[in-house]
Amino acid sequence: MPSDEPARRLADIIHAIGLIEDYVRQAGGLDALMTVENAYHDAVERRLLIIAEAVTKLRGQIETLEPDIPWRDIRQTGNVIRHNYDGVNDAVIRSILEQDLAPLRAACERLLKHFST
């Protein structure tokens, strides 16, 4: 069922991205974060779960407005972290952090304006 509060879900995603960026900085950068499992690494995975859950709750409300974002892949990432925790691929997490968060934030900011009017 789609969220009846899309603006809140989008704000949650933007907030989670900001926290992930903070965790990467506090860990000493992406290389340090990915080198060993630590509290920052765990916190990043938790925030990725929150992003995936918020995207799941937005299903059917955002895909046509921002078709260039891989919404399905985001949802699936949450499923992998939740249900296949021992199979989480650090290379995939690194790729998400390096390449996907900035476009996702920009799309969510545009969507937030759309849903706030």
C-alpha positions, 0 to 999 in steps of 0.5 A: 500500500502506498504511503499516505505521507509521501513528503515524510517518507522522502524527508526520511530518505534525505535524512538517512542519506545525510546520516550516511555521509556523516558516518562515512566522514566519522569513520575516516572516509569510505576506505576506512569504513569499508575496511573493517566492520565497525559501528559506522559500517553497521549504521550505514547498513541500517540507514540503507534499510530505512531508505529501502523501506521508505522507497517501498512505502512510496511504491507507485507514487514516485516511479513515473516522476523520477524514472531514472532512479532504480527504485526496484533495485533500492527495494531489493537492496533492503531485502538483501540486507534484511534477509541475506545479511551474510551475503551483503556484498561490500562492493555493492555497498561501496558502489551505492555510497559512491554513485547512487546516494547523490542522485537519489538525494537530488530526486527526493528533493525534487519529489519533496517539492512536488508532494509539498505543494 
